[in-house]
Amino acid sequence: MNRCSLANKTLRLLAAQVNLNGTFHHACSFKNTNLPFIFVLQVERGSSGTLFTIVTGDEKHSLTVNDADKTKHLMLAEFIESIATGRMDTAEPATQRVRAESVDRGQLLDTNQQEQLHQLVRQGGSLKLDIGLDEVASLAVHRTQSRKGITAILVAGDSCPRTQCFTAYGDDQYSFNRLLQSLDHLAASAVPTALAA
């Protein structure tokens, strides 16, 4: 089953939007496919609760949350993930979210891809990864000689490439985390381009 992955940026937007009235447009990508999940969030605040309506295609789903609950955006995120992955029909419980910071940046990659990335950080070289976009992401890593660290170049796309380049000084774990963070940002920046096409 594909897992809809809501990026930290989307979670921060939801945290702000749950306290407003209005209609908001969102897109997130599935972990194992290139297809984006596009939905409209309608927020209607009442005297004791807030009604969230998720509209995607010809489907409409509603959730009412008590205003006293401080984790409304996390409940909404679980609800959206359940809709996106089809668990609403099967009644399979959604994965519990503790707080927004607990979203692991590593969910962009599977275990095998993470190990390939660790190897790339340790030895340098180049790698192509499928991160759920229309085209694979290309990474090149050079181990720095003057200090412990890496210089990395990341590219997503061929016709209109998105690129990132940085140097990170520190141990292998720090370099890995920086590379993973940049890969996450690259994937997030490429999603609007994919939707516009």
C-alpha positions, -999 to 999 in steps of 0.1 A, spaced: 0 0 0 13 35 -9 19 59 20 10 95 16 38 115 31 30 150 44 61 171 44 70 193 74 61 223 54 26 210 49 23 202 86 33 237 94 7 250 70 -20 228 85 -10 240 120 -18 276 109 -48 268 88 -67 249 115 -71 282 133 -85 300 103 -117 299 83 -114 294 46 -105 271 17 -69 260 11 -53 240 -18 -27 213 -10 -6 187 -28 15 159 -14 32 130 -31 30 92 -25 61 75 -13 62 48 -40 46 65 -71 50 96 -91 14 107 -86 6 137 -64 -24 137 -41 -42 169 -46 -69 180 -22 -89 211 -11 -92 217 27 -122 237 38 -121 249 74 -152 261 93 -147 271 128 -176 269 152 -183 278 188 -170 245 203 -154 227 173 -139 230 139 -152 212 108 -126 201 83 -138 190 49 -113 174 25 -124 174 -12 -104 153 -36 -118 146 -71 -154 136 -66 -149 125 -29 -157 146 1 -147 136 37 -154 155 69 -139 156 103 -150 176 134 -124 183 161 -129 199 195 -113 233 197 -98 225 231 -75 199 214 -41 214 209 -31 188 183 -58 195 158 -33 197 129 -19 163 137 -54 147 138 -61 164 105 -28 151 90 -37 115 101 -71 120 85 -57 132 52 -31 103 51 -60 79 58 -79 93 29 -49 94 5 -39 58 12 -74 44 11 -76 34 48 -109 52 52 -127 24 34 -109 -4 52 -110 12 87 -73 4 91 -61 28 119 -38 56 108 -2 57 121 -1 77 154 17 110 151 32 124 183 42 158 171 53 175 139 90 172 146 86 134 148 81 132 110 113 114 99 130 130 69 140 94 60 105 84 50 114 99 16 137 69 10 133 32 18 158 13 38 179 2 8 181 37 -5 191 51 29 219 25 30 230 36 -5 230 72 7 251 62 38 276 45 15 277 75 -8 286 98 22 313 74 34 330 69 1 319 97 -23 308 91 -58 275 94 -76 240 79 -73 206 80 -89 176 77 -66 138 73 -73 123 97 -48 87 96 -61 91 123 -88 86 119 -126 124 117 -130 151 102 -108 173 124 -86 210 124 -93 235 130 -65 272 135 -66 293 136 -34 329 145 -30 347 138 3 365 170 14 402 167 20 410 197 42 384 189 69 360 160 75 329 165 54 313 164 20 305 186 -10 273 175 -27 254 184 -58 218 172 -62 197 174 -94 161 165 -100 147 166 -136 162 169 -170 141 194 -190 139 220 -162 163 207 -136 162 217 -99 196 217 -83 212 222 -49 248 223 -40 264 226 -6 294 217 16 289 202 50 317 198 75 312 172 103 311 135 109 294 110 85 261 111 103 259 149 102 268 148 65 241 121 59 215 142 77 224 173 57 222 153 24 188 138 34 175 173 43 186 187 10 170 158 -8 138 164 10 139 201 1 147 192 -35 117 168 -37 94 194 -21 105 221 -46 100 198 -76 64 189 -67 48 222 -77 66 219 -111 52 185 -116 17 197 -108 20 226 -132 30 204 -161 
